[in-house]
Amino acid sequence: QVQLLQSGGRSVRAGESLTIDCVASGDTFSRYLVGWFRQVQGKEREFVAAIPWGIASAEYSDSIRDRFTISRDNAKNTMYLQMNNLKPEDTAVYYCCADYLGVLREMKNGIADSWGRGTQVTVSP
């Protein structure tokens, strides 16, 4: 299974944009369903977005739809989460995950082979 490496925490102001990334190593990245979750301290981890290993379209949670975009570059073994018009309520630790030939409905329930260690994103008013 892949190992996932996330970059360090970032701080931005409300209304600004930010892209975070997650680099995979150790297996064939293109065969993995990949996604992003986020977690606010004291709350459960929340599904954000996922992009399949095949030709299906990406899926997003309603809370961030039209503001966030998930993408992947299989040649670079990297997934991205572009976040626009950030709000203070987007403040959370963002986790990337990957599941070999994964099924989207399972990933939405938090099932994945590999998880990154998280990237703290802080949005100030």
N, CA, C and O atoms as CSV, one atom per row, in Angstrom:
chain,resi,resn,atom,element,x,y,z
A,1,GLN,N,N,0.839,-1.190,0.000
A,1,GLN,CA,C,0.000,0.000,0.000
A,1,GLN,C,C,0.873,1.238,0.000
A,1,GLN,O,O,2.049,1.188,0.359
A,2,VAL,N,N,0.278,2.360,-0.411
A,2,VAL,CA,C,1.060,3.588,-0.490
A,2,VAL,C,C,1.275,4.194,0.889
A,2,VAL,O,O,0.500,3.976,1.820
A,3,GLN,N,N,2.360,4.967,0.986
A,3,GLN,CA,C,2.574,5.825,2.136
A,3,GLN,C,C,2.274,7.246,1.668
A,3,GLN,O,O,2.598,7.616,0.539
A,4,LEU,N,N,1.657,8.035,2.538
A,4,LEU,CA,C,1.205,9.378,2.163
A,4,LEU,C,C,1.914,10.414,3.026
A,4,LEU,O,O,1.925,10.327,4.254
A,5,LEU,N,N,2.510,11.404,2.347
A,5,LEU,CA,C,3.255,12.457,3.027
A,5,LEU,C,C,2.585,13.793,2.771
A,5,LEU,O,O,2.414,14.198,1.622
A,6,GLN,N,N,2.205,14.477,3.841
A,6,GLN,CA,C,1.559,15.769,3.713
A,6,GLN,C,C,2.504,16.882,4.137
A,6,GLN,O,O,3.399,16.676,4.956
A,7,SER,N,N,2.296,18.054,3.575
A,7,SER,CA,C,3.114,19.204,3.894
A,7,SER,C,C,2.653,19.827,5.209
A,7,SER,O,O,1.638,19.429,5.779
A,8,GLY,N,N,3.422,20.816,5.681
A,8,GLY,CA,C,3.169,21.435,6.966
A,8,GLY,C,C,1.954,22.338,6.978
A,8,GLY,O,O,1.350,22.597,5.938
A,9,GLY,N,N,1.591,22.826,8.183
A,9,GLY,CA,C,0.409,23.645,8.367
A,9,GLY,C,C,0.493,24.990,7.665
A,9,GLY,O,O,1.574,25.513,7.395
A,10,ARG,N,N,-0.694,25.538,7.377
A,10,ARG,CA,C,-0.768,26.802,6.691
A,10,ARG,C,C,-1.820,27.684,7.356
A,10,ARG,O,O,-2.803,27.190,7.907
A,11,SER,N,N,-1.600,28.987,7.297
A,11,SER,CA,C,-2.549,29.952,7.841
A,11,SER,C,C,-2.882,30.978,6.776
A,11,SER,O,O,-1.994,31.500,6.101
A,12,VAL,N,N,-4.178,31.266,6.629
A,12,VAL,CA,C,-4.627,32.250,5.644
A,12,VAL,C,C,-5.753,33.073,6.264
A,12,VAL,O,O,-6.245,32.763,7.349
A,13,ARG,N,N,-6.148,34.128,5.553
A,13,ARG,CA,C,-7.279,34.945,5.985
A,13,ARG,C,C,-8.538,34.524,5.230
A,13,ARG,O,O,-8.462,33.953,4.142
A,14,ALA,N,N,-9.668,34.808,5.810
A,14,ALA,CA,C,-10.948,34.495,5.169
A,14,ALA,C,C,-11.012,35.127,3.788
A,14,ALA,O,O,-10.600,36.271,3.593
A,15,GLY,N,N,-11.535,34.365,2.834
A,15,GLY,CA,C,-11.640,34.843,1.468
A,15,GLY,C,C,-10.461,34.477,0.578
A,15,GLY,O,O,-10.550,34.539,-0.648
A,16,GLU,N,N,-9.352,34.094,1.211
A,16,GLU,CA,C,-8.169,33.723,0.434
A,16,GLU,C,C,-8.265,32.280,-0.046
A,16,GLU,O,O,-9.163,31.533,0.342
A,17,SER,N,N,-7.311,31.909,-0.904
A,17,SER,CA,C,-7.249,30.557,-1.458
A,17,SER,C,C,-5.994,29.849,-0.970
A,17,SER,O,O,-5.011,30.484,-0.587
A,18,LEU,N,N,-6.046,28.539,-0.991
A,18,LEU,CA,C,-4.919,27.736,-0.533
A,18,LEU,C,C,-5.004,26.370,-1.203
A,18,LEU,O,O,-6.087,25.802,-1.344
A,19,THR,N,N,-3.862,25.856,-1.609
A,19,THR,CA,C,-3.797,24.492,-2.137
A,19,THR,C,C,-2.870,23.666,-1.262
A,19,THR,O,O,-1.729,24.058,-1.017
A,20,ILE,N,N,-3.350,22.535,-0.796
A,20,ILE,CA,C,-2.516,21.615,-0.035
A,20,ILE,C,C,-2.311,20.352,-0.864
A,20,ILE,O,O,-3.119,20.027,-1.735
A,21,ASP,N,N,-1.222,19.648,-0.581
A,21,ASP,CA,C,-0.922,18.478,-1.390
A,21,ASP,C,C,-0.559,17.285,-0.518
A,21,ASP,O,O,-0.342,17.410,0.688
A,22,CYS,N,N,-0.499,16.139,-1.155
A,22,CYS,CA,C,-0.204,14.887,-0.475
A,22,CYS,C,C,0.527,14.005,-1.479
A,22,CYS,O,O,-0.005,13.691,-2.544
A,23,VAL,N,N,1.740,13.610,-1.135
A,23,VAL,CA,C,2.576,12.831,-2.049
A,23,VAL,C,C,2.584,11.370,-1.622
A,23,VAL,O,O,2.802,11.049,-0.454
A,24,ALA,N,N,2.343,10.493,-2.590
A,24,ALA,CA,C,2.291,9.058,-2.322
A,24,ALA,C,C,3.581,8.377,-2.773
A,24,ALA,O,O,4.237,8.807,-3.721
A,25,SER,N,N,3.915,7.321,-2.078
A,25,SER,CA,C,5.065,6.516,-2.480
A,25,SER,C,C,4.813,5.061,-2.113
A,25,SER,O,O,4.022,4.762,-1.219
A,26,GLY,N,N,5.493,4.168,-2.809
A,26,GLY,CA,C,5.467,2.766,-2.408
A,26,GLY,C,C,4.562,1.854,-3.192
A,26,GLY,O,O,4.613,0.640,-3.000
A,27,ASP,N,N,3.724,2.392,-4.078
A,27,ASP,CA,C,2.836,1.525,-4.856
A,27,ASP,C,C,2.351,2.313,-6.073
A,27,ASP,O,O,2.704,3.479,-6.253
A,28,THR,N,N,1.538,1.660,-6.904
A,28,THR,CA,C,1.047,2.292,-8.126
A,28,THR,C,C,-0.097,3.238,-7.785
A,28,THR,O,O,-1.240,2.822,-7.600
A,29,PHE,N,N,0.237,4.508,-7.707
A,29,PHE,CA,C,-0.700,5.529,-7.250
A,29,PHE,C,C,-1.959,5.573,-8.104
A,29,PHE,O,O,-3.051,5.811,-7.588
A,30,SER,N,N,-1.814,5.345,-9.404
A,30,SER,CA,C,-2.939,5.491,-10.326
A,30,SER,C,C,-4.071,4.496,-10.049
A,30,SER,O,O,-5.188,4.692,-10.528
A,31,ARG,N,N,-3.805,3.451,-9.298
A,31,ARG,CA,C,-4.823,2.442,-9.003
A,31,ARG,C,C,-5.561,2.712,-7.696
A,31,ARG,O,O,-6.360,1.893,-7.242
A,32,TYR,N,N,-5.290,3.850,-7.107
A,32,TYR,CA,C,-5.885,4.179,-5.814
A,32,TYR,C,C,-6.977,5.231,-5.953
A,32,TYR,O,O,-6.800,6.243,-6.630
A,33,LEU,N,N,-8.097,4.979,-5.308
A,33,LEU,CA,C,-9.074,6.022,-5.018
A,33,LEU,C,C,-8.442,6.900,-3.937
A,33,LEU,O,O,-7.973,6.381,-2.924
A,34,VAL,N,N,-8.422,8.207,-4.134
A,34,VAL,CA,C,-7.798,9.095,-3.157
A,34,VAL,C,C,-8.797,10.145,-2.707
A,34,VAL,O,O,-9.708,10.516,-3.448
A,35,GLY,N,N,-8.615,10.611,-1.498
A,35,GLY,CA,C,-9.573,11.571,-0.965
A,35,GLY,C,C,-8.998,12.426,0.143
A,35,GLY,O,O,-7.863,12.243,0.582
A,36,TRP,N,N,-9.819,13.367,0.580
A,36,TRP,CA,C,-9.484,14.269,1.673
A,36,TRP,C,C,-10.595,14.244,2.718
A,36,TRP,O,O,-11.781,14.227,2.388
A,37,PHE,N,N,-10.193,14.242,3.964
A,37,PHE,CA,C,-11.070,14.409,5.101
A,37,PHE,C,C,-10.558,15.585,5.917
A,37,PHE,O,O,-9.424,16.031,5.741
A,38,ARG,N,N,-11.396,16.077,6.801
A,38,ARG,CA,C,-10.927,17.101,7.737
A,38,ARG,C,C,-11.536,16.839,9.111
A,38,ARG,O,O,-12.587,16.213,9.249
A,39,GLN,N,N,-10.834,17.341,10.111
A,39,GLN,CA,C,-11.282,17.110,11.481
A,39,GLN,C,C,-11.017,18.339,12.332
A,39,GLN,O,O,-9.899,18.850,12.396
A,40,VAL,N,N,-12.066,18.792,12.976
A,40,VAL,CA,C,-11.970,19.857,13.954
A,40,VAL,C,C,-11.820,19.202,15.320
A,40,VAL,O,O,-12.459,18.190,15.606
A,41,GLN,N,N,-10.985,19.777,16.150
A,41,GLN,CA,C,-10.730,19.197,17.468
A,41,GLN,C,C,-12.037,18.978,18.215
A,41,GLN,O,O,-12.862,19.884,18.339
A,42,GLY,N,N,-12.208,17.756,18.709
A,42,GLY,CA,C,-13.408,17.433,19.465
A,42,GLY,C,C,-14.570,16.947,18.623
A,42,GLY,O,O,-15.626,16.596,19.151
A,43,LYS,N,N,-14.372,16.925,17.291
A,43,LYS,CA,C,-15.435,16.468,16.406
A,43,LYS,C,C,-14.938,15.294,15.575
A,43,LYS,O,O,-13.739,15.028,15.506
A,44,GLU,N,N,-15.883,14.593,14.941
A,44,GLU,CA,C,-15.532,13.462,14.103
A,44,GLU,C,C,-14.894,13.923,12.791
A,44,GLU,O,O,-15.123,15.034,12.313
A,45,ARG,N,N,-14.091,13.030,12.236
A,45,ARG,CA,C,-13.485,13.317,10.935
A,45,ARG,C,C,-14.583,13.378,9.872
A,45,ARG,O,O,-15.495,12.550,9.861
A,46,GLU,N,N,-14.486,14.355,8.991
A,46,GLU,CA,C,-15.536,14.641,8.012
A,46,GLU,C,C,-15.016,14.449,6.593
A,46,GLU,O,O,-13.935,14.933,6.256
A,47,PHE,N,N,-15.774,13.749,5.765
A,47,PHE,CA,C,-15.417,13.596,4.354
A,47,PHE,C,C,-15.467,14.946,3.657
A,47,PHE,O,O,-16.397,15.726,3.859
A,48,VAL,N,N,-14.454,15.214,2.832
A,48,VAL,CA,C,-14.401,16.460,2.071
A,48,VAL,C,C,-14.573,16.190,0.578
A,48,VAL,O,O,-15.477,16.736,-0.055
A,49,ALA,N,N,-13.715,15.358,0.024
A,49,ALA,CA,C,-13.741,15.115,-1.417
A,49,ALA,C,C,-12.966,13.853,-1.735
A,49,ALA,O,O,-12.117,13.414,-0.958
A,50,ALA,N,N,-13.271,13.271,-2.897
A,50,ALA,CA,C,-12.536,12.103,-3.363
A,50,ALA,C,C,-12.504,12.106,-4.885
A,50,ALA,O,O,-13.412,12.617,-5.542
A,51,ILE,N,N,-11.445,11.527,-5.428
A,51,ILE,CA,C,-11.322,11.418,-6.880
A,51,ILE,C,C,-10.925,9.989,-7.200
A,51,ILE,O,O,-9.935,9.488,-6.668
A,52,PRO,N,N,-11.683,9.326,-8.062
A,52,PRO,CA,C,-11.478,7.902,-8.306
A,52,PRO,C,C,-10.211,7.582,-9.082
A,52,PRO,O,O,-9.547,8.472,-9.614
A,53,TRP,N,N,-9.888,6.298,-9.137
A,53,TRP,CA,C,-8.737,5.833,-9.900
A,53,TRP,C,C,-9.084,5.629,-11.353
A,53,TRP,O,O,-8.179,5.511,-12.179
A,54,GLY,N,N,-10.350,5.583,-11.699
A,54,GLY,CA,C,-10.779,5.374,-13.074
A,54,GLY,C,C,-11.225,6.670,-13.710
A,54,GLY,O,O,-10.612,7.717,-13.504
A,55,ILE,N,N,-12.302,6.598,-14.490
A,55,ILE,CA,C,-12.751,7.757,-15.237
A,55,ILE,C,C,-13.940,8.461,-14.587
A,55,ILE,O,O,-14.420,9.468,-15.107
A,56,ALA,N,N,-14.414,7.946,-13.468
A,56,ALA,CA,C,-15.545,8.572,-12.794
A,56,ALA,C,C,-15.167,9.955,-12.278
A,56,ALA,O,O,-13.992,10.272,-12.089
A,57,SER,N,N,-16.187,10.761,-12.058
A,57,SER,CA,C,-15.957,12.127,-11.607
A,57,SER,C,C,-15.674,12.188,-10.113
A,57,SER,O,O,-16.005,11.272,-9.359
A,58,ALA,N,N,-15.057,13.284,-9.707
A,58,ALA,CA,C,-14.821,13.525,-8.292
A,58,ALA,C,C,-16.138,13.794,-7.581
A,58,ALA,O,O,-17.130,14.187,-8.196
A,59,GLU,N,N,-16.123,13.570,-6.266
A,59,GLU,CA,C,-17.284,13.869,-5.444
A,59,GLU,C,C,-16.883,14.735,-4.269
A,59,GLU,O,O,-15.760,14.664,-3.770
A,60,TYR,N,N,-17.836,15.560,-3.838
A,60,TYR,CA,C,-17.564,16.536,-2.804
A,60,TYR,C,C,-18.672,16.517,-1.751
A,60,TYR,O,O,-19.813,16.143,-2.024
A,61,SER,N,N,-18.303,16.929,-0.551
A,61,SER,CA,C,-19.332,17.121,0.458
A,61,SER,C,C,-20.076,18.421,0.152
A,61,SER,O,O,-19.536,19.326,-0.485
A,62,ASP,N,N,-21.308,18.496,0.610
A,62,ASP,CA,C,-22.114,19.684,0.332
A,62,ASP,C,C,-21.524,20.937,0.971
A,62,ASP,O,O,-21.706,22.040,0.456
A,63,SER,N,N,-20.826,20.778,2.078
A,63,SER,CA,C,-20.326,21.943,2.810
A,63,SER,C,C,-19.235,22.702,2.061
A,63,SER,O,O,-19.008,23.882,2.331
A,64,ILE,N,N,-18.568,22.053,1.140
A,64,ILE,CA,C,-17.460,22.715,0.432
A,64,ILE,C,C,-17.636,22.705,-1.091
A,64,ILE,O,O,-16.777,23.198,-1.822
A,65,ARG,N,N,-18.733,22.153,-1.553
A,65,ARG,CA,C,-18.962,22.086,-2.996
A,65,ARG,C,C,-18.896,23.483,-3.603
A,65,ARG,O,O,-19.370,24.443,-2.994
A,66,ASP,N,N,-18.331,23.606,-4.760
A,66,ASP,CA,C,-18.171,24.859,-5.520
A,66,ASP,C,C,-17.066,25.755,-4.970
A,66,ASP,O,O,-16.757,26.778,-5.581
A,67,ARG,N,N,-16.465,25.404,-3.842
A,67,ARG,CA,C,-15.323,26.170,-3.326
A,67,ARG,C,C,-14.023,25.366,-3.373
A,67,ARG,O,O,-12.945,25.930,-3.559
A,68,PHE,N,N,-14.129,24.065,-3.207
A,68,PHE,CA,C,-12.939,23.216,-3.177
A,68,PHE,C,C,-12.875,22.367,-4.443
A,68,PHE,O,O,-13.906,21.995,-5.004
A,69,THR,N,N,-11.663,22.065,-4.884
A,69,THR,CA,C,-11.451,21.180,-6.029
A,69,THR,C,C,-10.367,20.167,-5.702
A,69,THR,O,O,-9.259,20.537,-5.315
A,70,ILE,N,N,-10.685,18.900,-5.855
A,70,ILE,CA,C,-9.689,17.848,-5.682
A,70,ILE,C,C,-9.135,17.471,-7.051
A,70,ILE,O,O,-9.864,17.441,-8.043
A,71,SER,N,N,-7.846,17.185,-7.090
A,71,SER,CA,C,-7.230,16.752,-8.344
A,71,SER,C,C,-6.077,15.809,-8.015
A,71,SER,O,O,-5.659,15.669,-6.866
A,72,ARG,N,N,-5.586,15.171,-9.068
A,72,ARG,CA,C,-4.454,14.258,-8.883
A,72,ARG,C,C,-3.550,14.324,-10.097
A,72,ARG,O,O,-4.009,14.566,-11.214
A,73,ASP,N,N,-2.268,14.108,-9.875
A,73,ASP,CA,C,-1.291,14.021,-10.949
A,73,ASP,C,C,-0.599,12.674,-10.771
A,73,ASP,O,O,0.316,12.542,-9.958
A,74,ASN,N,N,-1.035,11.688,-11.527
A,74,ASN,CA,C,-0.493,10.343,-11.358
A,74,ASN,C,C,0.987,10.264,-11.709
A,74,ASN,O,O,1.713,9.437,-11.157
A,75,ALA,N,N,1.437,11.117,-12.620
A,75,ALA,CA,C,2.857,11.117,-12.982
A,75,ALA,C,C,3.731,11.581,-11.818
A,75,ALA,O,O,4.892,11.188,-11.702
A,76,LYS,N,N,3.153,12.424,-10.956
A,76,LYS,CA,C,3.894,12.941,-9.797
A,76,LYS,C,C,3.500,12.243,-8.499
A,76,LYS,O,O,4.001,12.584,-7.428
A,77,ASN,N,N,2.587,11.248,-8.601
A,77,ASN,CA,C,2.108,10.542,-7.404
A,77,ASN,C,C,1.591,11.516,-6.345
A,77,ASN,O,O,1.849,11.347,-5.153
A,78,THR,N,N,0.873,12.516,-6.788
A,78,THR,CA,C,0.453,13.583,-5.886
A,78,THR,C,C,-1.029,13.889,-6.055
A,78,THR,O,O,-1.552,13.888,-7.169
A,79,MET,N,N,-1.692,14.146,-4.949
A,79,MET,CA,C,-3.069,14.625,-4.964
A,79,MET,C,C,-3.085,16.028,-4.374
A,79,MET,O,O,-2.222,16.393,-3.575
A,80,TYR,N,N,-4.079,16.803,-4.779
A,80,TYR,CA,C,-4.170,18.193,-4.358
A,80,TYR,C,C,-5.590,18.499,-3.877
A,80,TYR,O,O,-6.556,17.853,-4.282
A,81,LEU,N,N,-5.684,19.492,-3.011
A,81,LEU,CA,C,-6.980,20.039,-2.652
A,81,LEU,C,C,-6.853,21.557,-2.738
A,81,LEU,O,O,-6.206,22.201,-1.911
A,82,GLN,N,N,-7.493,22.102,-3.770
A,82,GLN,CA,C,-7.507,23.550,-3.940
A,82,GLN,C,C,-8.723,24.091,-3.223
A,82,GLN,O,O,-9.845,23.647,-3.465
A,83,MET,N,N,-8.499,25.050,-2.342
A,83,MET,CA,C,-9.568,25.596,-1.518
A,83,MET,C,C,-9.686,27.094,-1.779
A,83,MET,O,O,-8.744,27.850,-1.540
A,84,ASN,N,N,-10.839,27.511,-2.266
A,84,ASN,CA,C,-11.089,28.917,-2.582
A,84,ASN,C,C,-12.083,29.514,-1.600
A,84,ASN,O,O,-12.865,28.807,-0.966
A,85,ASN,N,N,-12.028,30.838,-1.495
A,85,ASN,CA,C,-12.968,31.562,-0.637
A,85,ASN,C,C,-13.067,30.890,0.738
A,85,ASN,O,O,-14.155,30.550,1.202
A,86,LEU,N,N,-11.922,30.712,1.365
A,86,LEU,CA,C,-11.886,30.008,2.644
A,86,LEU,C,C,-12.610,30.792,3.729
A,86,LEU,O,O,-12.603,32.023,3.742
A,87,LYS,N,N,-13.231,30.054,4.633
A,87,LYS,CA,C,-13.986,30.628,5.731
A,87,LYS,C,C,-13.388,30.158,7.060
A,87,LYS,O,O,-12.745,29.109,7.100
A,88,PRO,N,N,-13.582,30.897,8.128
A,88,PRO,CA,C,-13.052,30.454,9.426
A,88,PRO,C,C,-13.524,29.051,9.812
A,88,PRO,O,O,-12.796,28.315,10.479
A,89,GLU,N,N,-14.719,28.682,9.403
A,89,GLU,CA,C,-15.229,27.351,9.739
A,89,GLU,C,C,-14.541,26.235,8.940
A,89,GLU,O,O,-14.781,25.056,9.200
A,90,ASP,N,N,-13.698,26.592,7.981
A,90,ASP,CA,C,-12.894,25.594,7.273
A,90,ASP,C,C,-11.638,25.227,8.057
A,90,ASP,O,O,-10.913,24.308,7.677
A,91,THR,N,N,-11.384,25.939,9.142
A,91,THR,CA,C,-10.235,25.630,9.987
A,91,THR,C,C,-10.336,24.214,10.519
A,91,THR,O,O,-11.322,23.852,11.162
A,92,ALA,N,N,-9.301,23.403,10.247
A,92,ALA,CA,C,-9.323,21.991,10.633
A,92,ALA,C,C,-7.971,21.376,10.281
A,92,ALA,O,O,-7.133,22.003,9.632
A,93,VAL,N,N,-7.781,20.153,10.719
A,93,VAL,CA,C,-6.667,19.349,10.221
A,93,VAL,C,C,-7.195,18.564,9.027
A,93,VAL,O,O,-8.208,17.872,9.127
A,94,TYR,N,N,-6.509,18.676,7.908
A,94,TYR,CA,C,-6.928,18.015,6.679
A,94,TYR,C,C,-6.065,16.774,6.456
A,94,TYR,O,O,-4.836,16.847,6.471
A,95,TYR,N,N,-6.719,15.648,6.252
A,95,TYR,CA,C,-6.042,14.367,6.069
A,95,TYR,C,C,-6.280,13.852,4.650
A,95,TYR,O,O,-7.409,13.860,4.160
A,96,CYS,N,N,-5.220,13.409,4.003
A,96,CYS,CA,C,-5.384,12.714,2.735
A,96,CYS,C,C,-5.449,11.216,3.003
A,96,CYS,O,O,-4.939,10.732,4.014
A,97,CYS,N,N,-6.077,10.498,2.097
A,97,CYS,CA,C,-6.193,9.055,2.251
A,97,CYS,C,C,-6.213,8.408,0.876
A,97,CYS,O,O,-6.469,9.063,-0.134
A,98,ALA,N,N,-5.939,7.105,0.857
A,98,ALA,CA,C,-5.908,6.365,-0.394
A,98,ALA,C,C,-6.368,4.944,-0.166
A,98,ALA,O,O,-6.065,4.341,0.864
A,99,ASP,N,N,-7.101,4.407,-1.130
A,99,ASP,CA,C,-7.639,3.055,-1.016
A,99,ASP,C,C,-7.466,2.350,-2.354
A,99,ASP,O,O,-7.959,2.822,-3.379
A,100,TYR,N,N,-6.762,1.215,-2.343
A,100,TYR,CA,C,-6.448,0.500,-3.573
A,100,TYR,C,C,-7.724,0.021,-4.260
A,100,TYR,O,O,-8.503,-0.731,-3.673
A,101,LEU,N,N,-7.938,0.451,-5.494
A,101,LEU,CA,C,-9.145,0.131,-6.273
A,101,LEU,C,C,-10.407,0.369,-5.439
A,101,LEU,O,O,-11.376,-0.387,-5.502
A,102,GLY,N,N,-10.356,1.439,-4.666
A,102,GLY,CA,C,-11.386,1.692,-3.676
A,102,GLY,C,C,-12.754,2.015,-4.236
A,102,GLY,O,O,-12.918,2.358,-5.407
A,103,VAL,N,N,-13.735,1.892,-3.347
A,103,VAL,CA,C,-15.121,2.196,-3.652
A,103,VAL,C,C,-15.483,3.483,-2.916
A,103,VAL,O,O,-15.217,3.633,-1.723
A,104,LEU,N,N,-16.092,4.398,-3.648
A,104,LEU,CA,C,-16.335,5.726,-3.084
A,104,LEU,C,C,-17.206,5.681,-1.831
A,104,LEU,O,O,-16.915,6.369,-0.853
A,105,ARG,N,N,-18.268,4.882,-1.849
A,105,ARG,CA,C,-19.164,4.881,-0.682
A,105,ARG,C,C,-18.453,4.375,0.565
A,105,ARG,O,O,-18.808,4.756,1.681
A,106,GLU,N,N,-17.459,3.526,0.386
A,106,GLU,CA,C,-16.689,3.054,1.540
A,106,GLU,C,C,-15.759,4.147,2.047
A,106,GLU,O,O,-15.612,4.339,3.254
A,107,MET,N,N,-15.132,4.860,1.115
A,107,MET,CA,C,-14.233,5.925,1.552
A,107,MET,C,C,-15.011,7.012,2.283
A,107,MET,O,O,-14.523,7.562,3.270
A,108,LYS,N,N,-16.201,7.323,1.817
A,108,LYS,CA,C,-17.016,8.336,2.496
A,108,LYS,C,C,-17.286,7.943,3.944
A,108,LYS,O,O,-17.505,8.809,4.791
A,109,ASN,N,N,-17.271,6.651,4.233
A,109,ASN,CA,C,-17.449,6.163,5.599
A,109,ASN,C,C,-16.125,6.023,6.334
A,109,ASN,O,O,-16.077,5.460,7.428
A,110,GLY,N,N,-15.055,6.529,5.740
A,110,GLY,CA,C,-13.769,6.540,6.416
A,110,GLY,C,C,-12.906,5.324,6.205
A,110,GLY,O,O,-11.925,5.130,6.923
A,111,ILE,N,N,-13.253,4.492,5.224
A,111,ILE,CA,C,-12.470,3.286,4.968
A,111,ILE,C,C,-11.408,3.576,3.918
A,111,ILE,O,O,-11.726,3.966,2.795
A,112,ALA,N,N,-10.150,3.386,4.286
A,112,ALA,CA,C,-9.039,3.625,3.369
A,112,ALA,C,C,-7.833,2.812,3.824
A,112,ALA,O,O,-7.662,2.540,5.013
A,113,ASP,N,N,-7.004,2.430,2.859
A,113,ASP,CA,C,-5.808,1.654,3.180
A,113,ASP,C,C,-4.751,2.499,3.881
A,113,ASP,O,O,-4.053,2.022,4.776
A,114,SER,N,N,-4.640,3.758,3.464
A,114,SER,CA,C,-3.552,4.600,3.959
A,114,SER,C,C,-4.069,5.992,4.280
A,114,SER,O,O,-5.000,6.496,3.651
A,115,TRP,N,N,-3.435,6.599,5.283
A,115,TRP,CA,C,-3.792,7.956,5.698
A,115,TRP,C,C,-2.525,8.771,5.875
A,115,TRP,O,O,-1.506,8.261,6.341
A,116,GLY,N,N,-2.594,10.049,5.498
A,116,GLY,CA,C,-1.530,10.966,5.830
A,116,GLY,C,C,-1.637,11.398,7.288
A,116,GLY,O,O,-2.604,11.074,7.977
A,117,ARG,N,N,-0.628,12.135,7.745
A,117,ARG,CA,C,-0.589,12.556,9.153
A,117,ARG,C,C,-1.348,13.844,9.410
A,117,ARG,O,O,-1.529,14.250,10.558
A,118,GLY,N,N,-1.795,14.491,8.328
A,118,GLY,CA,C,-2.595,15.684,8.505
A,118,GLY,C,C,-1.855,16.978,8.251
A,118,GLY,O,O,-0.654,17.088,8.496
A,119,THR,N,N,-2.595,17.959,7.755
A,119,THR,CA,C,-2.096,19.319,7.539
A,119,THR,C,C,-3.050,20.278,8.239
A,119,THR,O,O,-4.242,20.313,7.932
A,120,GLN,N,N,-2.526,21.050,9.174
A,120,GLN,CA,C,-3.355,22.031,9.853
A,120,GLN,C,C,-3.601,23.218,8.927
A,120,GLN,O,O,-2.658,23.832,8.429
A,121,VAL,N,N,-4.861,23.533,8.701
A,121,VAL,CA,C,-5.249,24.714,7.931
A,121,VAL,C,C,-6.012,25.636,8.878
A,121,VAL,O,O,-7.023,25.246,9.464
A,122,THR,N,N,-5.518,26.851,9.017
A,122,THR,CA,C,-6.134,27.825,9.914
A,122,THR,C,C,-6.583,29.026,9.101
A,122,THR,O,O,-5.790,29.627,8.376
A,123,VAL,N,N,-7.862,29.375,9.222
A,123,VAL,CA,C,-8.422,30.504,8.487
A,123,VAL,C,C,-8.867,31.549,9.510
A,123,VAL,O,O,-9.758,31.293,10.319
A,124,SER,N,N,-8.262,32.689,9.469
A,124,SER,CA,C,-8.609,33.758,10.404
A,124,SER,C,C,-9.627,34.701,9.763
A,124,SER,O,O,-9.660,34.851,8.541
A,125,PRO,N,N,-10.452,35.332,10.591
A,125,PRO,CA,C,-11.514,36.230,10.057
A,125,PRO,C,C,-10.935,37.417,9.311
A,125,PRO,O,O,-11.685,38.254,8.808
